[in-house]
Amino acid sequence: MSGTWIRGSRCGVDNCRSRYYRSIDGRRICQYGHVSDGHVEYNDEDDENFVVTKRLNIPQNSQGLSQASQITPGLDTDEKKRKLYGAAGRELYLKCYQYILRIQVQTLIKQCGLPSVLETIVKKFWALFMNSGFSSVADVGSDWTMGSTVLSNDSSKISTSRKYPNFLDTLSILYISCRYLNLPIYINDFVSWTTTNKISYMKASFDLPKILREKLPSRILALFEPKRPPIRGDLCVAVAKLVRSLGVKLNFTMEPLLIKVVNELILPLDIYQITKKLIEIKSLNFEIPDFKKPNAIIHSFPEIKLLSTVILVTKMYFLLNYEQSPSWKKWKAIVENLNLDGYNDKNFNSLLTSVLIPDRTDLIDWDEEKTEKYLDWFENRIAKTQNQSELPVAMRRLFDIFPLEDSSTDVSSDKPGSDSEIDSNSSPPIAQRKEVPSAEITSIQKGFDKLYSDNDRKKKPLSLKNLNEIEEVLIDNFTLNFGIKKSQLQSAILLVEQAVLKDIKTSS
């Protein structure tokens, strides 16, 4: 075995960057143990055709081990930062993808009060998800690999139907798991959590361990940073496609969402009862649709169909019961200011969502308090999501110009699973329930009656323009909170109206 290292061309095996070789049994082996194929040395002493090469004598320690790594420390650094491509890069992406999914689950359990059994259900749906399109991927993590799922180590059999899953799929898996457990968690909750960055989504790359993040190519790393939350009906479409792919049946419990909508919009309690009765009479289907066109999926999605029914019932309530019902003008004025007055979490979530909608013009009307609250959120949730020592040089210089308070604090301690204190704004544990307690309904009714106790005595019937104004107020609120476009919700309302009015005309 030769004790000297020879400097030559780059090794190239598995993207190895080593340029130093030694000869062992006639074969050329690089510093990292890669054998150069097709290169064999022959000891032919009679051959006078000498090849001139540059040789580097590497001293050895007392144990006879090479000290090349001590003389050329840069090679080890380059090897650690080497980007992975091809099958190895895809396998690393799935490992990182699974790591983010696990962070999201732990956030929902520890900070949002969901039951710990959710993690077990998510694991099962994650295994089904891998088997549906990624079943041939090598082992993506022993901690989250189901025992009944066999993952092949043959990287040549990797499925090419979908090369990389996107992060809407993680939200879809979480949503399906919540529906499987009949938890009162709906589309609007995920839109709120992703918009406010309470769960890892738009800046998911900062939650990855540094050793993994450095090995991901820039093109793949960009997949961990979605440009916006799902505010255009994206999540509804992703959930429907995943349900069809997995072949699962989910139950939709509408009562918690219905009472939540009635409560937050300060609607009369009669609307809750009428909507529930109308759904029973018309036998409206609230299963996740099995359509392929995105718009058709959104129009028939359970939450969107329920919202459309609420809008229809609200319009009919104020139209037919205008003498006994509260003043719709007072109700409209209060609801229009719900997302602007007050600074609790719910109102601020709507405020953040409005920033991401391009046709919103009320941003210029923000006062100093709203602007300050938004900038505080941006600093704490976005700007401080990565340690400054890991930022690029240009970004570090930018922070030198505009320093942040306590910018040296490492935010990694705030990740799920650490010993950091849970967010003070976290919600209490969520109970699994199908029926709304009567005490909660009574409190809503009392608050509503107190709010509208000074109704006008003389009221005029509502015109078509008045009904359109009521519909517009509800649409603006629902599009902000449920992450759909205005045109999509209007089309869903039209379909519900056609289904209900068709039966009315037939019976008359």
Secondary structure as UniProt FT lines:
FT   STRAND          5..7
FT   HELIX           13..15
FT   STRAND          20..24
FT   TURN            25..26
FT   STRAND          27..30
FT   TURN            31..32
FT   STRAND          35..40
FT   TURN            45..46
FT   STRAND          55..56
FT   TURN            62..63
FT   HELIX           68..71
FT   HELIX           73..80
FT   HELIX           86..110
FT   HELIX           117..133
FT   TURN            135..136
FT   HELIX           142..144
FT   TURN            147..148
FT   HELIX           155..157
FT   HELIX           168..180
FT   TURN            181..182
FT   HELIX           187..195
FT   TURN            196..197
FT   TURN            202..203
FT   HELIX           204..207
FT   HELIX           210..213
FT   TURN            214..215
FT   HELIX           218..221
FT   HELIX           222..224
FT   HELIX           234..246
FT   HELIX           255..264
FT   TURN            265..266
FT   HELIX           269..282
FT   HELIX           294..300
FT   HELIX           302..320
FT   TURN            321..324
FT   HELIX           328..336
FT   TURN            337..340
FT   HELIX           345..355
FT   TURN            358..359
FT   HELIX           362..365
FT   HELIX           368..378
FT   HELIX           379..383
FT   HELIX           388..390
FT   HELIX           393..401
FT   TURN            405..408
FT   HELIX           411..414
FT   TURN            416..417
FT   TURN            424..425
FT   HELIX           438..451
FT   TURN            452..454
FT   HELIX           464..482
FT   HELIX           486..507
//
